Amino acid sequence: MTLKNYLYRIFLISFFVCSFSFYSNASDIIVDDIVYRILSESEATVEVAYCTNSSLQEIDVPETISFNNKIYTVVSIGRWAFNIWSLERVELPNSLLKIGDNAFYGCIFPTIEIPESVTYIGQGAFSHSSLVEIKIPDSVKDLGTEVFRGCPELKQVVLPNSLDLIPKSTFYQCNSLENVVIPNSIKYIDIDAFAYCSSLAHLYLPDSVSELTAAFSGSNKLELEVDEDNPYFCSEGGILFNKVKTTIIAYPSAGKVVTIPDNVETIGRSAFAFNKEINDVYLPESVVSIEEMAFFEVRNFNRLYCSPHVPPEADRTTFYSDLYYDHPELLPRYVYVPRQSYSLYLHTYPWSKLNLIPMEFETTEVDTIMSDTEDSVVVYSIDGVKILDSSDRSDIDSLPAGLYIVNGRKVLIRR
């Protein structure tokens, strides 16, 4: 931990302890370093408000406490209640109904058992903690946003069949996450739910999932698989499509060369956002729209081959947040467009802000442009680097998809 982070944590601890102390009132009850706040006198219920000892390592929260000859039931862990970075173990009572926002923010325990009485877990409840694994019981009906955001050691999570939504940024930047089973109850996966999960290699979407919003940005190893009975989505080669394969919704594991299939009309929101691998992308003539942040901050983006004669509709954030600023490292270095449409691209925003290069597109198979008498083949990259010189024309089949100079002719090879 850096000195800066350490001082920041000390500041947060002091701030919240002082804040809670300031707002404490006569109805607060202190038992064994824990301050409880009365929620209802008639129902005799309390919540854990905060802890007076910021160096505690273990806490057993009781089911009930006694105060003024009256028994109160502990039903809630309040907001920021255990914002204690020394906390290594917590035991929660079976009376608990709610875990509040940021209740265990930054705690260092590796696991915690959530009682089957709990119905709600609040925003950021376990964010930036040292959790390694956790099982959420079926009693939980709702999660707040960012519940596990920034948990660097979290590897395995069991979600309950009682949820229908995985909220925004639930697993954002959980770099060690390897195993999550999405239950058949899930209908909607919200924005950034699995963003920047750099160790997550596979995710199976059941047939219940009906809506997704830019959920997987920056998870560059992730292969998506969809249940074949899902009526809304399908997958092929790690790509998430709509059911009829006219829209690419997400392709988080895209490699250096991406060839968009011929039937695709729309590149969806954040479909390739924050990808670290992509060098070259080939758009077929079928593409008519590229949604916001589709290629946002693809930092190694070298060439975009854009076949459509009519510039696809694009958003000001398709490649970067504001194309008026000079950030060439966040944009494709070269954008090849049909020669006859060059002027149209040049006068269409945001294409007009890119480095446009007119060219003739050859999209036919190599064999159709090589005569029967041409047995040998010499291939150069578009940059003029010789990459193949062979007396066997079949050797060209080993080349990946891309734009080449084949025996003096410009050819786009598609796989």
Summary of the structure (lengths in Angstrom):
residues: 415
radius of gyration: 27.7
end to end distance: 47.4
largest distance: 102.4
contacts: 1349
relative contact order: 0.05
helix: 11%
strand: 30%
